[in-house]
């Protein structure tokens, strides 16, 4: 055993410490919709994307789609329409490359004769990509939350769609205490190996 062994031990310990650091990664995101709107009768629906203001991590709820509705249709007239669209979610983690998810969903609106509207949002799982990985972390959208816009008679309304998303490490991460003990053991092994080598050459 010699000085080269000591260097290898130090490099191995450093790499293990870096792996442990991946468990603290965070991410930011941005969304974009296609198509981004529809007009039916006297009603116009417009979708706009959103992005994170602060880094996210773990399991969290992200605001993904802003919904704006504008109508000139007053009771008893009724507008009935639906919009199927893809929402692309671009995730940029603090470690590793970007991850792209796609949420395909259908918004359905009925302008009610009594004013206001009835609306639903349906997740189309088969046309979506709800899980993705960059090799270090996996991101999964498990559910969506819909808050539809409301309008009494004519005018404008606002709503939004949010997702529950989870970030998890894709590899087993050693506990910090285990990494520290391993690094100490490797360092001591290298130290005594050098002392033994020097005694033999003395």
C-alpha positions as CSV (number, residue, x, y, z in Angstrom):
1,X,0.0,0.0,0.0
2,X,1.3,3.5,-0.9
3,X,0.5,7.1,-1.4
4,X,-1.4,6.3,-4.6
5,X,-3.8,4.2,-2.4
6,X,-4.4,7.2,-0.2
7,X,-5.3,9.3,-3.1
8,X,-7.8,6.7,-4.4
9,X,-9.4,6.5,-1.0
10,X,-9.9,10.2,-0.8
11,X,-11.4,10.4,-4.3
12,X,-13.8,7.6,-3.5
13,X,-14.9,9.2,-0.3
14,X,-15.4,12.5,-2.1
15,X,-17.6,10.9,-4.7
16,X,-19.8,9.3,-2.1
17,X,-20.3,12.7,-0.4
18,X,-21.3,14.1,-3.8
19,X,-23.9,11.4,-4.2
20,X,-25.3,12.2,-0.8
21,X,-25.7,15.8,-1.8
22,X,-28.1,14.9,-4.7
23,X,-30.8,14.1,-2.1
24,X,-31.2,17.9,-1.5
25,X,-31.8,18.9,-5.1
26,X,-34.6,21.3,-6.0
27,X,-36.3,22.3,-9.3
28,X,-37.9,25.1,-11.2
29,X,-40.5,24.6,-13.9
30,X,-42.3,26.3,-16.8
31,X,-45.5,25.3,-18.6
32,X,-46.9,25.9,-22.1
33,X,-50.2,24.9,-23.7
34,X,-51.1,23.9,-27.2
35,X,-53.6,24.8,-28.4
36,X,-53.9,27.8,-26.1
37,X,-57.5,28.8,-26.7
38,X,-60.9,28.4,-28.4
39,X,-63.9,30.6,-29.3
40,X,-67.4,29.3,-29.5
41,X,-70.4,31.5,-30.1
42,X,-69.9,34.5,-27.9
43,X,-67.4,32.9,-25.5
44,X,-63.6,32.9,-25.7
45,X,-61.4,30.6,-23.6
46,X,-57.7,31.4,-23.3
47,X,-55.0,29.4,-21.6
48,X,-51.6,30.7,-20.4
49,X,-48.7,28.9,-18.8
50,X,-47.0,29.5,-15.5
51,X,-43.6,29.1,-13.9
52,X,-42.1,28.7,-10.5
53,X,-41.2,31.8,-8.5
54,X,-39.1,29.9,-6.0
55,X,-37.4,26.5,-6.3
56,X,-39.5,23.4,-5.4
57,X,-38.7,20.0,-3.9
58,X,-40.2,16.9,-2.6
59,X,-44.0,16.5,-3.1
60,X,-45.7,19.9,-3.9
61,X,-48.6,21.5,-5.7
62,X,-47.6,23.6,-8.7
63,X,-49.8,26.1,-10.5
64,X,-49.6,25.1,-14.1
65,X,-52.4,26.6,-16.3
66,X,-54.1,30.0,-16.0
67,X,-57.7,30.0,-17.5
68,X,-59.4,33.1,-18.7
69,X,-62.9,33.1,-20.1
70,X,-64.7,36.1,-21.7
71,X,-68.3,35.9,-22.8
72,X,-71.0,38.1,-24.4
73,X,-73.5,35.3,-24.2
74,X,-76.3,36.1,-21.9
75,X,-79.2,33.9,-20.8
76,X,-81.2,32.3,-22.2
77,X,-78.6,31.7,-24.9
78,X,-76.1,28.9,-24.2
79,X,-72.6,28.1,-25.5
80,X,-71.4,24.5,-25.3
81,X,-67.8,23.6,-26.2
82,X,-64.7,21.7,-25.2
83,X,-61.0,22.0,-25.7
84,X,-58.5,19.2,-25.6
85,X,-54.9,20.4,-25.2
86,X,-51.4,19.4,-24.2
87,X,-49.7,21.1,-21.3
88,X,-45.9,20.7,-21.6
89,X,-44.1,20.9,-18.2
90,X,-40.4,21.7,-18.5
91,X,-38.6,20.8,-15.3
92,X,-35.1,22.2,-14.6
93,X,-33.5,20.5,-11.6
94,X,-30.5,21.9,-9.7
95,X,-28.7,18.6,-10.5
96,X,-28.7,16.8,-13.9
97,X,-30.5,17.6,-17.1
98,X,-34.0,18.9,-17.8
99,X,-37.1,16.7,-17.7
100,X,-40.2,17.2,-19.9
101,X,-43.6,15.9,-18.9
102,X,-46.9,16.3,-20.9
103,X,-50.4,16.5,-19.4
104,X,-53.1,15.9,-22.0
105,X,-56.5,17.1,-20.7
106,X,-60.0,18.2,-21.9
107,X,-61.8,21.2,-20.6
108,X,-65.6,21.1,-21.2
109,X,-67.8,24.2,-20.8
110,X,-71.6,24.8,-20.8
111,X,-72.9,28.3,-20.5
112,X,-76.0,27.8,-18.3
113,X,-79.3,29.4,-19.1
114,X,-79.4,30.9,-15.6
115,X,-76.1,32.7,-16.0
116,X,-72.6,31.5,-15.1
117,X,-71.3,28.2,-16.5
118,X,-70.7,24.5,-15.7
119,X,-67.1,23.3,-16.5
120,X,-65.0,20.2,-16.0
121,X,-61.4,19.2,-16.6
122,X,-60.6,15.6,-17.5
123,X,-57.1,14.1,-17.4
124,X,-56.4,11.9,-20.5
125,X,-53.8,9.5,-19.0
126,X,-53.2,7.5,-22.2
127,X,-52.1,10.6,-24.1
128,X,-50.0,12.0,-21.3
129,X,-46.4,11.5,-20.1
130,X,-46.7,11.9,-16.3
131,X,-43.3,10.5,-15.2
132,X,-39.8,11.4,-16.4
133,X,-36.2,11.1,-15.1
134,X,-32.8,12.7,-15.8
135,X,-30.9,9.8,-14.3
136,X,-30.6,11.4,-10.9
137,X,-34.2,12.3,-10.0
138,X,-37.6,11.1,-11.1
139,X,-40.5,13.5,-11.4
140,X,-44.1,12.3,-11.3
141,X,-47.4,14.1,-11.7
142,X,-50.0,12.1,-9.7
143,X,-53.1,14.3,-9.9
144,X,-54.5,17.6,-11.1
145,X,-56.7,20.1,-9.3
146,X,-59.2,22.2,-11.2
147,X,-60.6,25.5,-10.1
148,X,-62.9,26.7,-12.9
149,X,-63.7,30.3,-13.8
150,X,-67.1,31.6,-12.8
151,X,-69.1,34.3,-14.6
152,X,-72.6,35.7,-13.9
153,X,-74.3,36.4,-17.2
154,X,-71.7,38.3,-19.4
155,X,-68.2,39.4,-18.5
156,X,-64.9,37.7,-17.7
157,X,-63.7,35.1,-15.2
158,X,-60.4,33.5,-14.1
159,X,-59.5,30.0,-13.1
160,X,-56.5,27.7,-12.9
161,X,-55.2,24.1,-13.0
162,X,-52.6,22.8,-10.6
163,X,-50.7,19.5,-10.4
164,X,-49.4,17.4,-7.6
165,X,-45.8,16.6,-8.5
166,X,-43.2,14.5,-6.6
167,X,-39.4,14.6,-6.9
168,X,-37.6,11.4,-5.8
169,X,-34.0,10.3,-6.1
170,X,-33.5,7.5,-8.7
171,X,-30.6,5.9,-6.8
172,X,-30.1,4.8,-3.3
173,X,-28.5,7.6,-1.3
174,X,-26.3,6.7,1.7
175,X,-27.0,8.3,5.1
176,X,-24.7,11.2,5.9
177,X,-23.4,9.3,9.0
178,X,-22.6,6.2,6.9
179,X,-20.7,8.3,4.4
180,X,-18.7,10.0,7.1
181,X,-17.7,6.8,8.7
182,X,-16.8,5.2,5.4
183,X,-14.6,8.2,4.5
184,X,-12.9,8.1,7.9
185,X,-12.2,4.4,7.5
186,X,-10.7,4.8,4.0
187,X,-8.6,7.7,5.2
188,X,-7.2,5.7,8.1
189,X,-6.6,2.7,5.9
190,X,-4.6,4.9,3.6
191,X,-2.7,6.5,6.4
192,X,-1.6,3.2,8.0
193,X,-0.8,1.8,4.5
194,X,1.6,4.7,3.9
195,X,3.3,4.2,7.4
196,X,3.7,0.5,6.7
197,X,5.2,1.2,3.2
198,X,7.7,3.7,4.8
199,X,8.8,1.2,7.4
200,X,9.5,-1.4,4.7
201,X,11.7,1.0,2.7
202,X,13.5,2.3,5.8
